[in-house]
Amino acid sequence: MNLPARAVPVFLFFLLPAAVLAETGADAAPPPPPAGATLPAGDAPPAVPAVPDAAAALPAPPAAALSPEERASLFRLAAGSLAKGDTAGAEIAWRRILLGAPSPADEENALLGLARTHRQAGDLVKAAAVYEKLRQDHPASGLLPESCLEHGRVLRVLGAWKLAIDQFYNVIHGTLRIASGQTAHYRQLARTAQFEIAETHYLAGNYADAARFFSRLNLLDLAPGDRARAHFMAAMSRLRENRLEDAAAGFTSFIASWPDDESVSEARYQLATIWMRLGRKQDALDVTLDLLRLEHRHAGADVRAWAWWQRRTGTWLANDFYNQGDYSGALTIYHHLVRISPEPRWRLPVLYQIGLCQERLRQPGAARATWRQILDDPALQPQSAGSPPPSPPPEDLAELGRMAAWRLEHLDWAEKAETLLDSLAPPAPGPPSRPASVASPHAVNPAPRSQPPTSANIDT
């Protein structure tokens, strides 16, 4: 094959094998002109394009297959990095496994590990994509029930309610193909998927469906904690549906069935709000007092959560009673609330509300004692650590002290005014006298009685 070099089109330089290029001399540069020779204009030899490096033009070759020892080491490295929170290192290890011609089982495990890595890193969109790839590439994998369960939770966080529910149903369907030796584990996964379906309906605002699913879950052989959660959420779903009577029955049953559950305090709060909405104030008061009196016995290790619900329920109902003019009910709750914590920023405002209730109930002696208790509190006294001058109390507590002092001064003024008014009041009328005779016209028209002075004339 003896073709002139110029007969080969330039674009074929990239396609001809090296042997042909060598034979035609197409890869050789033209000889340089003799020394001192000049070329006419326009006769300069055309520039020959450089042949690109073949290795750079081709795509990167696939990574070499991993030996079993290398693959096992990468699995350990990825799992250890993920456990330490090194998601970047874990991702590198998972991807190296996937590039190393893994077996189907190793590819399934690596994909699941990569999805979990993205999920832990907070990249939920990538995690959802990897979960979906695992489901599509390995439809018969034994990892699908766990993968679909996690995939559904990721989609739910992303707000894809319907897609999340579809994945949870995939969990249930996938457990039907599992070997009998793993029945117990996958039966638990199926129950968890049913629970997740109910939770997703609730979060999506489908409260009727949520109530139905949670009620069904309560009939299954669940762990005690899961059954209690289903019982509570069924009542919450009915409350969100505005089925107040059914919700009240559900919360009452939940409190009776699971008195030690961590959600009992919230259930009492919700029940109190329902009774108030239904106009059953005494029932609301009873539920609140039960919460304030009894729940500390069930608080266990989560004391702060119980105390939070006690404060929220008590302050909400006490303030509601006060605003409605039920000062006696409000005072009863405030007396329980003040014992929850000795912290000044909690105790002193509650004491102030107690004093207001006592004033409204015309108990000046008790109110005066409450105002003095506030003013004498150590938190309102200047704090001194030795040689430096004493520091004033915090401004919010100082303002509360000024308000209490004003209330005490007002009580003293009101007591003095009432005493003065009593001293100026007309005497009580005596027994009726005999009727005057007609001849005594002045007897039937007595002189007008002097009027008591108004408050403007009282000298305080």
DATAWO-V194373 format. One record per residue. N is the residue number from 0. PSI is psi in degrees with one decimal (NA if undefined). OMEGA is omega as a letter, one per 30 degrees, with the letter a starting at -180 (none if undefined). D_LAST is the distance of its C-alpha to the last C-alpha in Angstrom with 2 decimals. Layout:
[[N/PSI/OMEGA/D_LAST] [N/PSI/OMEGA/D_LAST]]
//
This chain:
[[0/98.3/a/130.23] [1/85.3/l/130.90] [2/142.7/l/128.52] [3/150.7/a/127.82] [4/-37.0/a/124.42] [5/-10.8/l/123.37] [6/-11.6/a/124.26] [7/118.9/l/121.26] [8/150.0/a/118.09] [9/-40.0/a/115.25] [10/-14.1/l/112.86] [11/-9.0/l/115.42] [12/-30.3/a/114.99] [13/-13.0/a/112.05] [14/-25.9/a/114.13] [15/141.3/l/117.49] [16/164.2/a/118.06] [17/-35.9/a/118.66] [18/-41.7/a/122.39] [19/-41.7/l/122.89] [20/-38.3/l/120.95] [21/-39.2/a/123.15] [22/-41.9/a/126.32] [23/-14.5/a/125.58] [24/16.7/a/124.29] [25/-20.1/a/121.25] [26/1.2/a/119.04] [27/141.1/l/121.07] [28/150.0/l/120.12] [29/150.3/a/122.83] [30/145.6/l/125.01] [31/152.4/l/123.84] [32/156.5/l/125.89] [33/154.9/a/128.52] [34/131.4/l/127.45] [35/-7.3/a/127.39] [36/149.4/l/127.88] [37/143.9/a/125.86] [38/141.7/l/124.92] [39/157.5/a/124.95] [40/135.5/l/121.69] [41/-7.5/a/120.65] [42/9.4/l/122.92] [43/139.1/a/120.36] [44/141.1/l/120.32] [45/146.6/l/117.38] [46/135.5/l/114.67] [47/123.1/a/114.96] [48/144.4/l/111.62] [49/140.1/l/110.69] [50/123.0/a/110.98] [51/156.3/l/107.58] [52/125.9/a/107.29] [53/-35.0/a/107.99] [54/-33.8/l/105.57] [55/-29.2/a/102.71] [56/-30.3/a/103.62] [57/152.3/l/103.60] [58/156.4/a/100.41] [59/134.7/a/99.32] [60/152.3/l/101.36] [61/151.2/l/99.57] [62/147.5/l/98.40] [63/148.0/l/100.94] [64/142.9/a/100.71] [65/145.7/l/98.82] [66/160.0/l/100.45] [67/-36.7/l/98.92] [68/-41.3/l/97.70] [69/-41.4/a/96.03] [70/-43.2/l/94.41] [71/-38.9/l/93.06] [72/-39.7/l/91.73] [73/-37.2/l/89.94] [74/-43.7/l/88.40] [75/-41.3/l/87.06] [76/-44.2/a/85.81] [77/-45.6/a/84.01] [78/-41.5/l/82.37] [79/-40.8/l/81.31] [80/-41.0/l/79.89] [81/-38.5/l/77.90] [82/-31.0/l/76.54] [83/-1.3/a/75.36] [84/7.4/l/73.74] [85/79.7/a/76.48] [86/-31.6/l/76.97] [87/-46.0/l/79.03] [88/-39.3/l/81.53] [89/-41.3/a/81.70] [90/-41.6/l/82.42] [91/-43.8/a/85.29] [92/-43.6/l/86.83] [93/-43.2/a/86.59] [94/-34.0/l/88.18] [95/-37.2/l/90.99] [96/-44.0/a/91.77] [97/-27.9/l/91.89] [98/-9.0/a/94.27] [99/36.5/l/96.56] [100/59.8/a/98.40] [101/161.0/l/96.47] [102/162.3/l/97.63] [103/-40.8/a/95.85] [104/-42.1/l/93.86] [105/-35.8/l/92.81] [106/-40.5/l/91.89] [107/-47.1/a/89.67] [108/-38.1/l/87.86] [109/-39.6/l/87.53] [110/-42.8/l/86.11] [111/-40.7/l/83.56] [112/-38.7/l/82.63] [113/-40.9/l/82.32] [114/-42.8/l/80.06] [115/-33.3/l/77.81] [116/-46.4/l/77.77] [117/-38.9/a/76.61] [118/-43.4/l/73.99] [119/-32.4/l/72.66] [120/-8.7/l/72.65] [121/3.4/l/70.51] [122/80.6/a/73.29] [123/-29.6/l/73.19] [124/-45.7/l/75.43] [125/-39.8/l/78.26] [126/-45.0/l/77.70] [127/-38.4/l/78.06] [128/-40.8/a/81.26] [129/-39.8/l/82.83] [130/-42.2/a/81.94] [131/-38.5/l/83.61] [132/-42.1/l/86.68] [133/-41.4/a/87.05] [134/-38.4/a/86.90] [135/-39.2/a/89.44] [136/-23.5/a/91.89] [137/68.2/a/91.90] [138/-17.9/a/91.30] [139/14.6/a/92.78] [140/143.0/l/90.88] [141/-10.2/l/89.43] [142/-6.9/a/86.38] [143/-41.6/l/85.40] [144/-46.8/l/83.03] [145/-41.6/a/80.89] [146/-44.6/a/81.30] [147/-34.4/l/80.32] [148/-46.9/l/77.27] [149/-38.0/l/76.05] [150/-43.3/l/77.12] [151/-39.4/l/75.03] [152/-38.5/l/71.93] [153/-45.7/l/72.47] [154/-34.6/l/72.93] [155/-41.1/l/69.77] [156/-34.5/l/67.74] [157/-4.9/l/69.37] [158/7.1/l/68.25] [159/77.9/a/71.78] [160/-49.6/a/70.91] [161/-44.1/l/74.23] [162/-36.9/l/76.37] [163/-44.8/l/74.41] [164/-38.1/l/75.00] [165/-41.1/l/78.70] [166/-37.2/l/78.94] [167/-36.3/l/77.37] [168/-32.9/l/79.97] [169/-33.4/l/82.61] [170/-47.5/a/81.50] [171/-43.9/a/82.14] [172/-36.7/a/85.50] [173/-30.1/a/86.52] [174/-15.2/l/86.05] [175/-17.2/a/88.72] [176/8.5/a/91.40] [177/145.7/l/90.55] [178/153.7/a/93.07] [179/-25.7/a/92.53] [180/-16.3/a/92.04] [181/23.2/a/88.71] [182/-44.2/a/87.39] [183/-45.1/a/84.36] [184/-46.0/a/82.96] [185/-22.5/l/83.44] [186/-38.8/l/82.17] [187/-38.0/l/78.89] [188/-40.1/l/78.97] [189/-39.8/l/79.49] [190/-41.6/l/76.47] [191/-39.1/l/74.38] [192/-40.0/l/75.60] [193/-40.1/l/74.52] [194/-41.9/a/71.06] [195/-34.2/l/70.98] [196/-45.2/l/72.02] [197/-43.7/l/69.08] [198/-39.7/a/66.67] [199/-41.5/l/68.10] [200/-40.5/a/67.70] [201/-46.9/a/64.04] [202/-30.3/l/63.42] [203/-5.8/l/65.28] [204/8.0/l/63.05] [205/73.1/a/65.84] [206/-31.6/l/63.68] [207/-45.8/l/66.06] [208/-39.5/l/68.94] [209/-44.8/l/66.76] [210/-39.4/a/65.71] [211/-44.2/a/69.36] [212/-41.7/l/70.59] [213/-36.7/l/67.89] [214/-37.1/l/68.62] [215/-40.0/a/72.30] [216/-33.2/a/71.61] [217/-17.2/l/69.86] [218/-11.3/a/73.22] [219/167.4/l/75.18] [220/71.8/a/76.01] [221/166.4/l/73.39] [222/151.2/a/71.83] [223/-42.2/l/68.73] [224/-38.7/l/66.40] [225/-37.6/l/68.01] [226/-40.5/l/67.85] [227/-41.9/l/64.15] [228/-42.8/l/63.60] [229/-40.6/l/65.63] [230/-46.4/a/63.69] [231/-44.8/a/60.34] [232/-28.9/l/61.58] [233/-42.4/l/63.03] [234/-40.1/l/59.59] [235/-38.7/l/58.07] [236/-40.3/l/60.77] [237/-35.8/l/59.99] [238/-42.3/l/56.30] [239/-26.2/l/57.26] [240/-6.4/a/59.41] [241/25.0/l/56.32] [242/80.0/a/58.07] [243/-44.1/a/54.89] [244/-44.6/l/56.35] [245/-39.3/l/59.35] [246/-41.9/l/57.21] [247/-41.8/l/54.96] [248/-39.3/l/58.11] [249/-44.0/l/59.48] [250/-39.6/l/56.44] [251/-43.7/l/56.21] [252/-39.1/l/59.91] [253/-44.8/a/59.59] [254/-39.7/a/56.80] [255/-35.2/a/58.88] [256/-32.0/a/62.12] [257/65.7/a/60.93] [258/-20.2/a/57.91] [259/4.0/a/58.60] [260/150.2/a/59.12] [261/-17.4/a/56.97] [262/2.0/a/56.06] [263/-39.2/a/54.51] [264/-42.2/l/50.97] [265/-36.8/l/51.41] [266/-39.2/l/52.99] [267/-39.0/l/49.93] [268/-48.6/a/47.73] [269/-37.9/l/50.07] [270/-40.1/l/50.23] [271/-41.5/l/46.45] [272/-36.5/l/46.34] [273/-45.8/a/49.17] [274/-38.2/l/47.48] [275/-40.8/l/44.34] [276/-28.3/l/46.56] [277/1.7/l/48.29] [278/14.9/a/45.05] [279/76.7/a/45.57] [280/-38.5/a/42.16] [281/-39.7/l/42.83] [282/-39.8/l/46.07] [283/-41.3/l/44.35] [284/-41.6/a/41.77] [285/-43.4/a/44.62] [286/-41.8/a/46.59] [287/-42.9/l/43.69] [288/-35.4/l/42.91] [289/-41.8/l/46.63] [290/-43.8/a/46.59] [291/-29.8/a/43.66] [292/-36.5/a/45.05] [293/-27.6/a/48.78] [294/-20.6/l/49.83] [295/-20.0/l/49.54] [296/-18.7/a/52.61] [297/4.9/a/54.67] [298/-35.2/l/53.43] [299/-132.4/a/56.36] [300/-17.4/a/56.83] [301/56.3/a/54.75] [302/-38.1/a/51.36] [303/-39.4/l/49.66] [304/-42.1/l/50.82] [305/-44.4/l/49.58] [306/-35.8/l/46.16] [307/-44.0/l/45.97] [308/-34.4/l/46.64] [309/-46.5/a/44.17] [310/-45.1/a/41.40] [311/-46.9/a/42.48] [312/-46.8/a/42.86] [313/-47.0/a/39.68] [314/-39.1/l/37.36] [315/-48.4/a/39.01] [316/-40.0/l/38.75] [317/-44.1/l/35.25] [318/-36.3/l/33.92] [319/-45.0/l/35.95] [320/-44.0/a/34.52] [321/-45.2/a/30.94] [322/-26.9/l/31.65] [323/-1.0/l/33.25] [324/6.2/l/30.30] [325/76.3/a/32.19] [326/-29.4/l/29.46] [327/-46.4/l/31.33] [328/-41.4/l/34.51] [329/-41.9/a/32.79] [330/-38.7/l/31.06] [331/-43.8/a/34.48] [332/-41.3/a/36.09] [333/-35.9/l/33.40] [334/-32.7/l/33.80] [335/-36.3/a/37.50] [336/-35.3/a/37.07] [337/-18.5/a/34.99] [338/-3.0/a/38.01] [339/-41.5/a/40.48] [340/141.2/l/39.93] [341/0.1/a/38.11] [342/128.2/a/38.05] [343/-38.7/a/34.50] [344/-15.6/l/34.82] [345/-47.9/a/35.60] [346/-43.5/a/33.52] [347/-43.4/l/30.10] [348/-35.5/l/29.97] [349/-40.5/l/31.05] [350/-38.1/l/28.34] [351/-42.4/l/25.79] [352/-35.2/l/27.36] [353/-44.4/l/27.21] [354/-40.4/l/23.46] [355/-42.9/l/23.13] [356/-41.6/l/25.50] [357/-37.3/l/23.63] [358/-44.7/a/20.40] [359/-30.6/l/22.59] [360/9.3/l/24.21] [361/51.2/l/20.95] [362/69.8/a/21.62] [363/-35.0/a/18.26] [364/-45.9/l/19.90] [365/-40.0/l/22.82] [366/-42.2/l/20.85] [367/-40.5/l/18.77] [368/-36.4/l/22.17] [369/-44.1/l/23.64] [370/-39.5/l/21.11] [371/-33.4/l/21.66] [372/-38.1/l/25.37] [373/-47.0/a/25.36] [374/-28.8/a/23.57] [375/-0.3/a/25.99] [376/137.8/a/29.03] [377/-27.6/a/31.76] [378/-20.8/l/32.28] [379/-0.4/l/28.94] [380/147.7/l/29.73] [381/135.0/a/31.76] [382/128.9/l/35.43] [383/133.0/l/37.81] [384/18.6/l/41.57] [385/-119.9/a/42.40] [386/-36.8/a/42.97] [387/157.2/l/41.41] [388/150.2/a/37.70] [389/141.3/l/35.62] [390/143.9/a/35.43] [391/161.6/l/32.20] [392/164.6/l/32.02] [393/149.4/a/33.37] [394/-39.4/a/31.30] [395/-39.7/l/31.02] [396/-35.2/l/29.71] [397/-40.0/l/27.38] [398/-39.3/l/25.89] [399/-39.6/l/25.56] [400/-40.0/l/23.73] [401/-38.8/l/21.21] [402/-41.7/l/20.70] [403/-39.2/l/20.29] [404/-39.7/l/17.71] [405/-40.7/l/15.67] [406/-40.1/l/16.20] [407/-42.6/l/15.13] [408/-39.6/l/11.82] [409/-41.0/l/11.41] [410/-44.3/l/12.51] [411/-42.8/l/10.08] [412/-44.2/a/7.09] [413/-38.0/l/9.43] [414/-42.5/l/10.29] [415/-40.5/l/7.11] [416/-40.6/a/6.93] [417/-38.7/l/10.62] [418/-42.8/l/10.69] [419/-40.3/l/8.89] [420/-39.5/l/11.26] [421/-36.4/a/14.06] [422/-25.4/a/13.75] [423/-0.5/a/14.09] [424/145.6/l/16.85] [425/151.3/l/20.34] [426/155.5/l/22.81] [427/141.4/a/25.33] [428/140.4/l/28.53] [429/-171.8/l/31.39] [430/149.0/a/35.04] [431/136.4/l/36.79] [432/168.3/l/38.55] [433/143.4/l/42.16] [434/138.7/l/42.83] [435/156.1/l/43.12] [436/160.5/l/46.51] [437/-25.5/a/47.46] [438/-7.6/a/47.82] [439/78.1/a/44.11] [440/-29.5/a/42.53] [441/-20.7/a/39.20] [442/-31.0/a/38.89] [443/-4.8/l/38.81] [444/74.9/a/36.24] [445/162.2/l/33.32] [446/144.6/a/30.61] [447/141.2/a/27.79] [448/143.2/a/24.78] [449/142.5/a/21.39] [450/147.1/l/19.17] [451/151.7/a/15.68] [452/152.2/l/13.01] [453/172.8/a/12.49] [454/-26.5/l/9.62] [455/-21.5/a/9.93] [456/2.4/a/9.28] [457/131.3/l/6.06] [458/110.4/a/3.76] [459/NA/none/0.00]]
//
